[in-house]
């Protein structure tokens, strides 16, 4: 079992930057795929970026070239560097940990952190 806590959200002007962090505890962190998702008001949660245990990354088309996901297995942390932020990036951002095994897939979620991009 994994417990996740996000931090780093806030208010930023268009074109600015923020760095979100996710601290994990309670289980073996290094074998999980880590991800960041976001949810706009009235919409479904959508994938932003993922990083596998081997360091392979995947990004939504809307954030490619602007966002970068990383992980530090020793510190049990995952980060999302967000640059050149746009108003459409405004959302609640959630940290995700995914465990894939023969028995199935298990997902764990943080509480979310608000990111607001506005001039």
C-alpha positions as CSV (number, residue, x, y, z in Angstrom):
1,X,0.0,0.0,0.0
2,X,1.2,3.5,-0.9
3,X,0.2,6.9,0.7
4,X,0.8,9.9,-1.5
5,X,0.9,13.6,-0.6
6,X,1.1,16.4,-3.2
7,X,2.5,19.9,-2.7
8,X,3.7,22.9,-4.7
9,X,0.5,24.1,-6.3
10,X,-0.5,27.7,-6.3
11,X,-1.4,30.8,-8.4
12,X,0.9,31.8,-11.3
13,X,0.7,34.1,-14.2
14,X,0.6,32.8,-17.8
15,X,4.1,31.9,-19.0
16,X,5.2,31.2,-15.4
17,X,6.4,28.0,-13.8
18,X,5.6,25.7,-10.9
19,X,7.1,22.5,-9.6
20,X,4.7,19.9,-8.0
21,X,6.1,17.3,-5.7
22,X,4.6,14.0,-4.5
23,X,5.9,12.3,-1.4
24,X,5.2,8.6,-1.1
25,X,5.3,6.3,2.0
26,X,4.2,2.9,3.2
27,X,5.5,0.6,0.5
28,X,8.2,-0.1,-2.0
29,X,8.3,3.0,-4.2
30,X,10.8,2.0,-6.9
31,X,8.6,-0.6,-8.6
32,X,5.6,1.6,-9.1
33,X,4.8,3.6,-12.2
34,X,4.3,7.2,-11.1
35,X,2.0,9.7,-12.8
36,X,0.4,13.0,-12.6
37,X,-3.2,13.6,-13.6
38,X,-5.4,16.7,-13.5
39,X,-9.1,17.5,-13.3
40,X,-10.8,20.6,-14.6
41,X,-14.1,21.6,-13.0
42,X,-16.9,19.6,-14.3
43,X,-14.6,17.3,-16.3
44,X,-13.1,13.8,-15.9
45,X,-9.6,13.3,-14.6
46,X,-7.1,13.2,-17.4
47,X,-3.5,11.9,-17.7
48,X,-0.7,14.5,-17.7
49,X,2.5,12.5,-17.5
50,X,3.8,9.1,-16.3
51,X,7.2,7.7,-15.5
52,X,7.9,4.0,-15.2
53,X,10.2,2.3,-12.7
54,X,12.8,2.2,-15.5
55,X,12.6,6.0,-16.2
56,X,10.5,5.9,-19.4
57,X,8.2,8.9,-19.7
58,X,4.9,9.6,-21.4
59,X,3.1,13.0,-21.8
60,X,-0.2,14.2,-22.9
61,X,0.0,16.1,-26.2
62,X,-1.2,19.3,-24.5
63,X,1.9,19.5,-22.2
64,X,4.7,18.1,-24.3
65,X,7.6,20.4,-24.4
66,X,6.4,22.3,-21.4
67,X,6.1,19.8,-18.5
68,X,8.7,17.3,-17.3
69,X,8.1,14.4,-14.9
70,X,10.8,12.9,-12.8
71,X,11.3,10.6,-9.8
72,X,13.8,10.1,-7.0
73,X,13.5,6.5,-5.7
74,X,15.9,7.1,-2.8
75,X,13.7,10.0,-1.5
76,X,10.4,8.2,-2.6
77,X,9.3,11.3,-4.5
78,X,7.9,12.2,-7.9
79,X,8.0,15.7,-9.3
80,X,6.3,17.5,-12.2
81,X,8.1,20.6,-13.5
82,X,5.6,22.9,-15.3
83,X,6.9,25.6,-17.5
84,X,5.2,28.1,-19.8
85,X,1.9,27.6,-18.0
86,X,-1.3,28.5,-19.8
87,X,-4.8,29.3,-18.4
88,X,-6.0,25.9,-19.7
89,X,-3.5,24.3,-17.3
90,X,-5.7,25.4,-14.4
91,X,-6.9,22.3,-12.6
92,X,-6.5,20.2,-9.5
93,X,-3.4,18.0,-10.0
94,X,-3.2,14.5,-8.5
95,X,-0.3,12.2,-7.9
96,X,-0.7,8.6,-9.0
97,X,1.1,5.4,-8.2
98,X,0.3,2.3,-10.2
99,X,1.3,-1.2,-9.3
100,X,1.0,-3.8,-12.1
101,X,1.0,-7.5,-11.1
102,X,-0.4,-10.8,-12.4
103,X,-3.3,-10.3,-10.0
104,X,-4.2,-7.0,-11.6
105,X,-3.5,-3.3,-11.5
106,X,-3.8,-1.2,-8.4
107,X,-3.9,2.6,-8.4
108,X,-3.2,4.9,-5.4
109,X,-4.0,8.6,-5.4
110,X,-2.9,11.7,-3.5
111,X,-5.4,14.3,-2.2
112,X,-4.7,16.8,-5.0
113,X,-3.2,20.3,-5.2
114,X,-4.7,23.3,-6.9
115,X,-2.9,25.0,-9.8
116,X,-4.4,28.3,-11.1
117,X,-2.9,30.1,-14.1
118,X,-4.4,33.6,-14.4
119,X,-3.3,37.1,-15.3
